[in-house]
Amino acid sequence: MAPQFTNEQRRFLVTEYERLKASGTYNFVTQVRQNFAAKYPEARVPEPISILRMVAKFQTHNTVSNINQDFCGRPVTVTGPDIQAEKYECKV
């Protein structure tokens, strides 16, 4: 599996997409990919569908972060009276 893009890289892709789309540049997704490769030569260049998905997620959730990252895997269960008390203690 390929490594994920950093938030900085995702931000660049979305802002560059919006900037080029607003300017009326022809074939702007290809231009976004070229600009990304120039700015981040060590990173893999994203596929056009990946860019479109990042933009759609930004428009829907108003974030470029990986919103599913913290919800992966089996949920952690809490047991024991000490831990239960800590879990429900109100910290103001």
mmCIF file of the C-alpha atoms, coordinates in Angstrom:
data_MODEL
# 
_entry.id   MODEL 
# 
loop_
_atom_site.group_PDB 
_atom_site.id 
_atom_site.type_symbol 
_atom_site.label_atom_id 
_atom_site.label_alt_id 
_atom_site.label_comp_id 
_atom_site.label_asym_id 
_atom_site.label_entity_id 
_atom_site.label_seq_id 
_atom_site.pdbx_PDB_ins_code 
_atom_site.Cartn_x 
_atom_site.Cartn_y 
_atom_site.Cartn_z 
_atom_site.occupancy 
_atom_site.B_iso_or_equiv 
_atom_site.pdbx_formal_charge 
_atom_site.auth_seq_id 
_atom_site.auth_comp_id 
_atom_site.auth_asym_id 
_atom_site.auth_atom_id 
_atom_site.pdbx_PDB_model_num 
ATOM 1  C CA . MET A 1 1  ? 0.000   0.000  0.000   1.00 0.00 ? 1  MET A CA 1 
ATOM 2  C CA . ALA A 1 2  ? 1.352   3.419  -0.933  1.00 0.00 ? 2  ALA A CA 1 
ATOM 3  C CA . PRO A 1 3  ? 2.073   5.895  1.858   1.00 0.00 ? 3  PRO A CA 1 
ATOM 4  C CA . GLN A 1 4  ? -0.585  8.483  2.567   1.00 0.00 ? 4  GLN A CA 1 
ATOM 5  C CA . PHE A 1 5  ? -0.136  12.127 1.744   1.00 0.00 ? 5  PHE A CA 1 
ATOM 6  C CA . THR A 1 6  ? 0.638   14.536 4.559   1.00 0.00 ? 6  THR A CA 1 
ATOM 7  C CA . ASN A 1 7  ? -1.865  17.231 5.502   1.00 0.00 ? 7  ASN A CA 1 
ATOM 8  C CA . GLU A 1 8  ? 0.448   19.824 3.961   1.00 0.00 ? 8  GLU A CA 1 
ATOM 9  C CA . GLN A 1 9  ? 0.467   17.932 0.658   1.00 0.00 ? 9  GLN A CA 1 
ATOM 10 C CA . ARG A 1 10 ? -3.308  17.472 0.746   1.00 0.00 ? 10 ARG A CA 1 
ATOM 11 C CA . ARG A 1 11 ? -3.783  21.195 1.446   1.00 0.00 ? 11 ARG A CA 1 
ATOM 12 C CA . PHE A 1 12 ? -1.546  22.049 -1.501  1.00 0.00 ? 12 PHE A CA 1 
ATOM 13 C CA . LEU A 1 13 ? -3.498  19.764 -3.842  1.00 0.00 ? 13 LEU A CA 1 
ATOM 14 C CA . VAL A 1 14 ? -6.883  21.184 -2.867  1.00 0.00 ? 14 VAL A CA 1 
ATOM 15 C CA . THR A 1 15 ? -5.826  24.841 -2.962  1.00 0.00 ? 15 THR A CA 1 
ATOM 16 C CA . GLU A 1 16 ? -3.965  24.374 -6.250  1.00 0.00 ? 16 GLU A CA 1 
ATOM 17 C CA . TYR A 1 17 ? -7.023  22.621 -7.735  1.00 0.00 ? 17 TYR A CA 1 
ATOM 18 C CA . GLU A 1 18 ? -9.313  25.466 -6.674  1.00 0.00 ? 18 GLU A CA 1 
ATOM 19 C CA . ARG A 1 19 ? -6.881  28.148 -7.881  1.00 0.00 ? 19 ARG A CA 1 
ATOM 20 C CA . LEU A 1 20 ? -6.397  26.597 -11.325 1.00 0.00 ? 20 LEU A CA 1 
ATOM 21 C CA . LYS A 1 21 ? -10.079 25.799 -11.740 1.00 0.00 ? 21 LYS A CA 1 
ATOM 22 C CA . ALA A 1 22 ? -11.045 29.399 -10.927 1.00 0.00 ? 22 ALA A CA 1 
ATOM 23 C CA . SER A 1 23 ? -8.465  30.774 -13.367 1.00 0.00 ? 23 SER A CA 1 
ATOM 24 C CA . GLY A 1 24 ? -9.990  28.759 -16.212 1.00 0.00 ? 24 GLY A CA 1 
ATOM 25 C CA . THR A 1 25 ? -6.836  26.780 -16.952 1.00 0.00 ? 25 THR A CA 1 
ATOM 26 C CA . TYR A 1 26 ? -7.413  24.049 -19.512 1.00 0.00 ? 26 TYR A CA 1 
ATOM 27 C CA . ASN A 1 27 ? -6.802  20.505 -18.201 1.00 0.00 ? 27 ASN A CA 1 
ATOM 28 C CA . PHE A 1 28 ? -6.121  21.845 -14.711 1.00 0.00 ? 28 PHE A CA 1 
ATOM 29 C CA . VAL A 1 29 ? -5.947  18.443 -12.963 1.00 0.00 ? 29 VAL A CA 1 
ATOM 30 C CA . THR A 1 30 ? -2.862  17.587 -15.030 1.00 0.00 ? 30 THR A CA 1 
ATOM 31 C CA . GLN A 1 31 ? -1.411  20.978 -14.141 1.00 0.00 ? 31 GLN A CA 1 
ATOM 32 C CA . VAL A 1 32 ? -2.092  20.306 -10.435 1.00 0.00 ? 32 VAL A CA 1 
ATOM 33 C CA . ARG A 1 33 ? -0.183  17.025 -10.720 1.00 0.00 ? 33 ARG A CA 1 
ATOM 34 C CA . GLN A 1 34 ? 2.756   18.760 -12.440 1.00 0.00 ? 34 GLN A CA 1 
ATOM 35 C CA . ASN A 1 35 ? 2.873   21.524 -9.822  1.00 0.00 ? 35 ASN A CA 1 
ATOM 36 C CA . PHE A 1 36 ? 2.732   18.910 -7.057  1.00 0.00 ? 36 PHE A CA 1 
ATOM 37 C CA . ALA A 1 37 ? 5.638   16.967 -8.598  1.00 0.00 ? 37 ALA A CA 1 
ATOM 38 C CA . ALA A 1 38 ? 7.668   20.177 -8.829  1.00 0.00 ? 38 ALA A CA 1 
ATOM 39 C CA . LYS A 1 39 ? 6.995   21.165 -5.207  1.00 0.00 ? 39 LYS A CA 1 
ATOM 40 C CA . TYR A 1 40 ? 7.288   17.659 -3.675  1.00 0.00 ? 40 TYR A CA 1 
ATOM 41 C CA . PRO A 1 41 ? 9.759   15.702 -5.838  1.00 0.00 ? 41 PRO A CA 1 
ATOM 42 C CA . GLU A 1 42 ? 10.227  12.993 -3.192  1.00 0.00 ? 42 GLU A CA 1 
ATOM 43 C CA . ALA A 1 43 ? 6.499   12.179 -2.940  1.00 0.00 ? 43 ALA A CA 1 
ATOM 44 C CA . ARG A 1 44 ? 4.510   10.060 -5.345  1.00 0.00 ? 44 ARG A CA 1 
ATOM 45 C CA . VAL A 1 45 ? 2.276   12.019 -7.695  1.00 0.00 ? 45 VAL A CA 1 
ATOM 46 C CA . PRO A 1 46 ? -1.413  11.418 -6.939  1.00 0.00 ? 46 PRO A CA 1 
ATOM 47 C CA . GLU A 1 47 ? -3.781  9.995  -9.490  1.00 0.00 ? 47 GLU A CA 1 
ATOM 48 C CA . PRO A 1 48 ? -6.417  12.402 -10.837 1.00 0.00 ? 48 PRO A CA 1 
ATOM 49 C CA . ILE A 1 49 ? -9.208  10.520 -9.037  1.00 0.00 ? 49 ILE A CA 1 
ATOM 50 C CA . SER A 1 50 ? -7.334  10.947 -5.731  1.00 0.00 ? 50 SER A CA 1 
ATOM 51 C CA . ILE A 1 51 ? -7.220  14.700 -6.243  1.00 0.00 ? 51 ILE A CA 1 
ATOM 52 C CA . LEU A 1 52 ? -10.926 14.805 -7.071  1.00 0.00 ? 52 LEU A CA 1 
ATOM 53 C CA . ARG A 1 53 ? -11.748 12.756 -3.954  1.00 0.00 ? 53 ARG A CA 1 
ATOM 54 C CA . MET A 1 54 ? -9.683  15.081 -1.737  1.00 0.00 ? 54 MET A CA 1 
ATOM 55 C CA . VAL A 1 55 ? -11.485 18.103 -3.179  1.00 0.00 ? 55 VAL A CA 1 
ATOM 56 C CA . ALA A 1 56 ? -14.884 16.432 -2.710  1.00 0.00 ? 56 ALA A CA 1 
ATOM 57 C CA . LYS A 1 57 ? -14.020 15.554 0.894   1.00 0.00 ? 57 LYS A CA 1 
ATOM 58 C CA . PHE A 1 58 ? -12.911 19.122 1.529   1.00 0.00 ? 58 PHE A CA 1 
ATOM 59 C CA . GLN A 1 59 ? -16.166 20.465 0.115   1.00 0.00 ? 59 GLN A CA 1 
ATOM 60 C CA . THR A 1 60 ? -18.213 17.988 2.173   1.00 0.00 ? 60 THR A CA 1 
ATOM 61 C CA . HIS A 1 61 ? -16.329 17.937 5.507   1.00 0.00 ? 61 HIS A CA 1 
ATOM 62 C CA . ASN A 1 62 ? -14.332 21.174 5.212   1.00 0.00 ? 62 ASN A CA 1 
ATOM 63 C CA . THR A 1 63 ? -11.093 19.359 6.051   1.00 0.00 ? 63 THR A CA 1 
ATOM 64 C CA . VAL A 1 64 ? -8.272  17.655 4.184   1.00 0.00 ? 64 VAL A CA 1 
ATOM 65 C CA . SER A 1 65 ? -7.266  15.457 7.132   1.00 0.00 ? 65 SER A CA 1 
ATOM 66 C CA . ASN A 1 66 ? -7.775  11.724 7.103   1.00 0.00 ? 66 ASN A CA 1 
ATOM 67 C CA . ILE A 1 67 ? -11.009 11.717 9.099   1.00 0.00 ? 67 ILE A CA 1 
ATOM 68 C CA . ASN A 1 68 ? -11.198 7.909  9.338   1.00 0.00 ? 68 ASN A CA 1 
ATOM 69 C CA . GLN A 1 69 ? -7.718  7.527  10.800  1.00 0.00 ? 69 GLN A CA 1 
ATOM 70 C CA . ASP A 1 70 ? -8.758  7.514  14.484  1.00 0.00 ? 70 ASP A CA 1 
ATOM 71 C CA . PHE A 1 71 ? -11.737 5.208  13.963  1.00 0.00 ? 71 PHE A CA 1 
ATOM 72 C CA . CYS A 1 72 ? -9.907  2.229  12.481  1.00 0.00 ? 72 CYS A CA 1 
ATOM 73 C CA . GLY A 1 73 ? -9.670  -1.147 14.137  1.00 0.00 ? 73 GLY A CA 1 
ATOM 74 C CA . ARG A 1 74 ? -11.358 -2.771 17.060  1.00 0.00 ? 74 ARG A CA 1 
ATOM 75 C CA . PRO A 1 75 ? -12.805 -0.437 19.713  1.00 0.00 ? 75 PRO A CA 1 
ATOM 76 C CA . VAL A 1 76 ? -10.978 -0.313 23.024  1.00 0.00 ? 76 VAL A CA 1 
ATOM 77 C CA . THR A 1 77 ? -12.972 -1.608 25.971  1.00 0.00 ? 77 THR A CA 1 
ATOM 78 C CA . VAL A 1 78 ? -12.429 -0.205 29.431  1.00 0.00 ? 78 VAL A CA 1 
ATOM 79 C CA . THR A 1 79 ? -12.643 -2.484 32.474  1.00 0.00 ? 79 THR A CA 1 
ATOM 80 C CA . GLY A 1 80 ? -11.950 -2.217 36.170  1.00 0.00 ? 80 GLY A CA 1 
ATOM 81 C CA . PRO A 1 81 ? -13.463 0.069  38.818  1.00 0.00 ? 81 PRO A CA 1 
ATOM 82 C CA . ASP A 1 82 ? -10.527 2.533  38.823  1.00 0.00 ? 82 ASP A CA 1 
ATOM 83 C CA . ILE A 1 83 ? -10.639 3.024  35.098  1.00 0.00 ? 83 ILE A CA 1 
ATOM 84 C CA . GLN A 1 84 ? -14.461 3.253  35.027  1.00 0.00 ? 84 GLN A CA 1 
ATOM 85 C CA . ALA A 1 85 ? -14.343 6.044  37.616  1.00 0.00 ? 85 ALA A CA 1 
ATOM 86 C CA . GLU A 1 86 ? -11.721 7.928  35.583  1.00 0.00 ? 86 GLU A CA 1 
ATOM 87 C CA . LYS A 1 87 ? -13.706 7.474  32.398  1.00 0.00 ? 87 LYS A CA 1 
ATOM 88 C CA . TYR A 1 88 ? -16.838 9.125  33.794  1.00 0.00 ? 88 TYR A CA 1 
ATOM 89 C CA . GLU A 1 89 ? -15.150 11.712 36.000  1.00 0.00 ? 89 GLU A CA 1 
ATOM 90 C CA . CYS A 1 90 ? -15.999 15.229 34.859  1.00 0.00 ? 90 CYS A CA 1 
ATOM 91 C CA . LYS A 1 91 ? -12.831 17.283 34.455  1.00 0.00 ? 91 LYS A CA 1 
ATOM 92 C CA . VAL A 1 92 ? -13.546 20.990 34.385  1.00 0.00 ? 92 VAL A CA 1 
# 
